[in-house]
Amino acid sequence: MRNITFSADEELVDRARLRARRENKTLNAVFREWLQRYASVPTAVAEYQQLMRRLSHVKVDREFTRDEMNSR
């Protein structure tokens, strides 16, 4: 495993450490998890296709109106 050094705002590092502690992790472990996800991010098309596969069980029995689709 390779060691790396990075710089960040002290307050930001402190807040990140607190969050990691609440999640029973070290900041180092959180960073390794993030780095793994960052290095293996699929393309936008692959992400869209994966989402569509996960939602394939959703069935709609009618067309929605434009107003229904845009309502919040």
Phi and psi in degrees as a GROMACS rama.xvg file:
@    title "Ramachandran Plot"
@    xaxis  label "Phi"
@    yaxis  label "Psi"
@TYPE xy
-97.0414  137.179  ARG-2
-88.11  140.001  ASN-3
-130.693  159.033  ILE-4
-123.076  136.048  THR-5
-139.016  161.904  PHE-6
-114.309  141.959  SER-7
-154.064  160.481  ALA-8
-57.121  134.913  ASP-9
-58.4492  -42.8675  GLU-10
-64.5725  -39.1758  GLU-11
-63.0934  -43.0792  LEU-12
-63.3713  -42.149  VAL-13
-62.0068  -43.798  ASP-14
-65.4378  -39.2936  ARG-15
-64.8798  -41.2548  ALA-16
-62.5942  -41.5646  ARG-17
-62.082  -44.0942  LEU-18
-63.7971  -43.7596  ARG-19
-60.5625  -41.9236  ALA-20
-61.4853  -41.7258  ARG-21
-61.9973  -28.8968  ARG-22
-93.4171  11.621  GLU-23
55.4995  43.3611  ASN-24
-133.068  165.477  LYS-25
-94.9047  158.477  THR-26
-62.3956  -35.0373  LEU-27
-61.4053  -43.7803  ASN-28
-64.754  -40.9303  ALA-29
-62.7846  -43.5992  VAL-30
-63.3219  -41.9921  PHE-31
-61.6654  -40.3753  ARG-32
-61.7086  -45.3768  GLU-33
-62.3846  -44.3783  TRP-34
-61.9203  -38.8378  LEU-35
-62.809  -46.414  GLN-36
-64.2408  -42.649  ARG-37
-62.552  -41.2752  TYR-38
-75.0847  -17.8453  ALA-39
-118.493  24.6784  SER-40
-65.7278  122.552  VAL-41
-72.4614  166.008  PRO-42
-67.5254  166.314  THR-43
-60.0151  -37.7961  ALA-44
-64.4932  -44.6171  VAL-45
-64.0561  -39.9903  ALA-46
-62.5198  -43.323  GLU-47
-61.9931  -45.7918  TYR-48
-64.1232  -38.9708  GLN-49
-64.5195  -42.1143  GLN-50
-62.9886  -43.5496  LEU-51
-62.7922  -37.4331  MET-52
-65.2896  -41.9474  ARG-53
-65.9355  -28.3803  ARG-54
-99.5896  9.84818  LEU-55
-63.2573  -19.9357  SER-56
-76.2965  -13.7594  HIS-57
-78.1068  123.692  VAL-58
-119.71  138.021  LYS-59
-116.711  130.366  VAL-60
-96.4146  6.33059  ASP-61
-158.795  166.38  ARG-62
-84.6744  140.166  GLU-63
-90.8443  147.123  PHE-64
-74.861  163.693  THR-65
-59.8564  -43.0609  ARG-66
-61.7623  -40.6044  ASP-67
-64.1992  -41.4696  GLU-68
-68.3268  -28.4397  MET-69
-97.2625  -4.52129  ASN-70
-72.8711  149.795  SER-71
